[in-house]
């Protein structure tokens, strides 16, 4: 059996042959055109994949969850991978939502049972929560939430750095 045998055709090729029979066209020519189009599509997909794999991040903003690649595109930050493309860095900016502070009462009350009044010292501190947004020129929005004083402070620093790096691509 060769690859051209009807028994060795893929499901898509059988559907193309069926449509060709219904239209009164030659099945083999229809399948040949389908295979040529599929090969061209596969080649284009491989070229796009090679181009994406060749990209390197210029700047990573882990707390914001994005990275700016060397071609000026913004991608989501997914560990070692390239992430998903969000759009161009031109016109993009980052913002922080209003910070929310929560008292740490529950843990302090239970600690006061074990450690006495010294355990209540934890209630003095407040835990911060905030969200950051990266807004692209076309309106695409990427959000990241931050829980904890150190993470919120680091996210605030990264918002400023992101805006400085993105400004280079806007001009």
N, C-alpha and C positions, 0 to 999 in steps of 0.2 A: 504494500500500500504506500502511495506517495502522499505528500501533504495536500495535493490537489484532489484526492479522492473525496467524494461527498461524505464518506463515513468519518473522515478526519477533520472536517471543518469545525470551527468554533461555533458557538451559539450565535454570535453576531453575524458570522459569515452565512450560516443557514438562514437567518432572517433576511439578509441582503439577497440571497438566491431566491427566496420565496417571493420577495417583493418584485424581483426581476421577472420571475415566471408570471406573476399576476399582470405585470405591465407589458408582457410580451417581448421583453428584452433578453439579450444573451446573458445567461447566468455567470459564465466564466469571466466575461468582460466586467460585469458588475462587481464580482468578487475581487478581480484584479484592481479595479479602481478603489474599492474599499481598503484593500491591503496597502496600496500606495498612500492613500490618505492617512491610514493608521500609522504607517512608518514615518511619514512626515510629521505627524503629531507627536509621536514618540521622540523623534529627533529634537523637535522644538522643546519638549518637556525636559529632555536630558540637558539641553543647552541652558535652559532657565535654572535648572537645579545646580549645574556647574557654576553658573554666575553667582547664585546665592551662596554656595559653599565657599566661593572665593572671597566673599565679603569678610571684613574684619571690623570688630567694634572699635570706634574711636574713643568713646566714653561709655562707661557702664554706670547706671544709677540703680543699684540693687534695691534700695528702699522704695523708689518710685516704680520699680518693676519694668524699666525700659532701658534700652541701649541705643546709642546713635552709631550707625555703621559708617564706614569710610566713603560710601557713595551718597551720604546725606540722608538716608532713610532712617526712620525710627522703627525698631523692632521691640517686641516684648522680650524681657530678659528671662530665659528659661534655662538656668544653670549653664551647661556647656554648649547647648544648642544655639541656633541663630534666633529662635523664637518666631513669632508671627509678625509679618510686616504690618505696621499701623499706617504709615504714610511718610511724606517728606518732612524733614526737620524745618524747612523754610516756613516761617509763620507760626511755629509751634511754641507753646509756653506751658509752664507748670505752675500750679497754685496749691496752696494748703487751705483746707477747710478750717473753720473755727475749731479750736482745740477744746476738748471736753475734759474736765477733771472729775475724777471719782474718788471719794474718800475710801480708805482701806479699813473699814470698820469690822467686817466679819472676821478677818484673820486676826485683827488686834484683840477682839473680844475673846476669841479662843486662846490666844497667846497669853492674855491676862490671867486666865484660869491656871495656866501652867506656871508662868513666870511672875505673877502678881502684877503690881502697878507698872513695872518696867515693860511688860508686854504691851501696854497701851501706847507706848511711844510710836508704834507703827501707824497709829491713827492720825498722827500729826501730818505725815506725808500724804501727798495726793498722787494718784496715778493718772497720767495723761493718755488720752485717746484722740486720734486725729485721722483725717483722710487727706490724701494728696491726689491731684488730678493732673494729667498731661492732656492738654487740649491741642489738637492739630488744626491747621488752617481750614481744612474741609469740615470741621466739626466733630471729627472722631475723638472720642473720649476714652481715656484709660485711667482707671481708679485703683488706688492701693490704700489699704487701711493700716494704721500703725497703733500698736498697743504697748504703752510703756514710755516713761520719760526719756530714756536714752534713744529709743527708736524714733520718737517724735522729733527730738532735737536733730538727729542725724538726717531725717527726712527733710527738715527745714533747710539744712545746709545743702542737701542735694537739689532741692528746688532752685535755690539761688545759682548753683553751679550749672544745672540744666539750662536755665534761662540764658546764662552767659554763653554756653556752648551753642545753643540753638540760635542765638542772635548772629553768630558768625555765618550761618547758612541763609539768613534772611536778607543779607545785603548783597 
